[in-house]
């Protein structure tokens, strides 16, 4: 009957529309979570840098305020004297750049540090720290003695320090990743199209 056909068409259309909407939302969800987390991380990094420079700052989000409480707890136990914060470092030899969160002295040891506010600290952070450390050595001629990632919890005031075991070895891993990235972006294939 025409009424049944109309009803089937509506159900089919609404089902397809619902599925398309679900797919769009599912694809956007990880990006939304990532962007929200990245915003909190940026807010915390800017607040720490401002505090280290003796400037005033204002936090917008509750998770960032908790992460700053975590930072202050870390700072109470820390023996690092900052040399610079949020400084761009680069390697002309290998063609990369990045921004080290904190470079300082722990006694006579030169230490490179990074703040993380995500769900945890992942192995690639060790590669990142190794890249910063190599760039700092290349730029300054000073030996980096230690790389430390500090995870600042944003749900409860707490922190965890993660030291890179062997940053020079990790730097080899970074170079492998960098070379893979360059190969990927330069293109693997040559085309004979005219």
C-alpha positions in Angstrom: 0.0 0.0 0.0 1.2 3.6 -0.5 0.9 4.3 3.2 3.2 1.3 4.0 5.7 2.4 1.3 5.7 5.9 2.7 6.3 4.6 6.2 9.1 2.2 5.0 10.8 5.2 3.2 10.6 7.4 6.3 12.0 4.6 8.5 14.8 3.9 6.0 15.6 7.6 5.7 15.5 8.3 9.4 17.6 5.3 10.1 20.2 6.4 7.5 20.1 10.0 8.9 20.5 8.7 12.4 23.4 6.5 11.4 25.1 9.4 9.5 24.6 11.6 12.6 26.0 8.9 14.8 29.1 8.5 12.6 29.7 12.3 12.5 29.4 12.5 16.3 31.7 9.5 16.8 34.3 11.0 14.5 34.2 14.4 16.2 34.2 13.0 19.8 37.9 12.0 20.1 38.8 15.4 18.6 36.6 17.2 21.1 38.2 15.3 24.0 41.7 15.9 22.6 40.9 19.6 22.0 39.5 20.1 25.5 42.5 18.3 27.1 44.9 20.3 24.9 43.2 23.5 26.0 43.8 22.6 29.7 47.4 21.7 29.0 48.0 25.0 27.2 46.4 26.9 30.1 48.5 25.1 32.6 51.8 25.6 30.6 51.1 29.3 30.2 50.3 29.6 33.9 53.5 27.8 35.0 55.6 29.9 32.6 54.0 33.1 33.9 54.5 32.1 37.5 58.2 31.2 36.9 58.7 34.7 35.2 57.0 36.3 38.3 54.0 37.4 36.3 50.3 37.3 37.3 48.0 34.8 35.5 44.4 33.7 35.7 43.0 30.2 35.2 39.7 29.6 33.5 39.0 26.0 34.1 38.7 23.9 37.3 41.0 21.1 35.9 43.7 23.6 35.2 43.4 25.0 38.7 43.8 21.5 40.1 46.8 20.9 37.8 48.4 24.1 39.1 47.9 22.8 42.7 49.7 19.7 41.6 52.5 21.9 40.1 52.8 23.7 43.4 53.1 20.4 45.3 55.8 19.4 42.9 57.6 22.7 43.4 57.6 22.3 47.2 59.8 19.2 46.7 61.8 20.3 43.7 65.4 21.3 43.9 65.5 22.7 40.3 66.7 26.3 39.8 65.1 27.5 36.5 67.3 28.9 33.7 64.6 29.3 31.2 61.0 28.3 30.5 59.0 27.7 27.3 62.1 28.3 25.2 62.2 27.2 21.6 65.1 24.9 20.9 66.3 23.7 17.5 68.7 21.4 15.8 70.3 22.7 12.6 72.0 19.3 12.2 68.8 17.3 12.0 66.3 20.0 11.0 63.7 20.1 13.9 62.6 22.5 16.6 60.4 22.4 19.7 59.7 24.2 22.9 61.3 22.9 26.2 59.0 23.6 29.1 61.8 24.2 31.6 65.5 24.0 31.6 67.2 24.3 35.0 70.0 23.3 37.3 69.6 20.7 40.0 72.9 21.4 41.9 75.4 21.2 39.0 73.2 18.9 36.8 71.6 20.5 33.7 68.0 19.2 33.6 65.4 19.4 30.8 61.8 19.2 32.0 58.4 18.8 30.5 54.9 19.1 32.1 52.2 16.7 31.1 48.5 17.1 32.1 46.9 14.4 30.0 45.7 11.0 31.2 49.3 9.8 31.7 52.9 9.9 30.4 53.6 7.9 27.3 56.9 6.6 25.9 57.0 9.1 23.1 57.5 11.8 25.8 61.0 10.2 26.2 61.7 10.7 22.5 60.4 14.3 22.8 62.7 15.0 25.8 65.7 13.4 24.0 65.1 15.7 21.0 65.0 18.8 23.2 68.1 17.7 25.1 70.1 17.1 21.9 69.0 20.5 20.5 70.0 22.2 23.8 73.5 20.5 23.7 73.9 21.5 20.0 72.8 25.1 20.7 74.7 25.7 23.9 77.6 23.3 24.0 76.5 22.3 27.5 75.9 18.7 28.5 72.3 17.8 29.5 72.5 15.5 32.5 68.9 14.5 33.0 65.4 14.6 31.3 62.3 14.6 33.5 58.7 14.6 32.7 56.3 15.7 35.5 52.7 14.5 35.2 50.5 17.1 36.9 47.2 15.5 37.8 44.2 17.6 37.0 41.6 15.7 38.9 43.2 15.7 42.3 46.3 17.6 43.5 49.1 15.1 42.9 52.2 14.7 40.6 54.5 12.0 39.4 58.0 12.4 38.1 59.2 10.2 35.2 63.0 10.3 34.4 64.1 9.3 30.9 66.5 6.3 31.5 69.0 7.0 28.7 68.1 10.1 26.7 71.0 9.6 24.2 69.5 6.1 23.3 66.0 7.6 23.2 67.4 10.2 20.8 68.2 7.5 18.3 64.5 6.5 18.5 63.5 10.1 17.9 65.8 10.2 14.8 64.1 7.0 13.5 60.7 8.6 14.0 61.9 11.9 12.4 63.3 10.1 9.4 60.1 8.1 9.0 58.1 11.4 9.2 60.3 13.1 6.6 60.1 10.1 4.3 56.4 10.0 4.6 55.9 13.7 3.9 58.5 13.9 1.1 56.8 11.0 -0.5 57.8 7.4 -0.9 57.1 7.0 -4.6 58.3 8.9 -7.6 55.7 9.2 -10.3 56.3 9.1 -14.0 53.2 11.1 -14.8 53.8 13.9 -17.2 
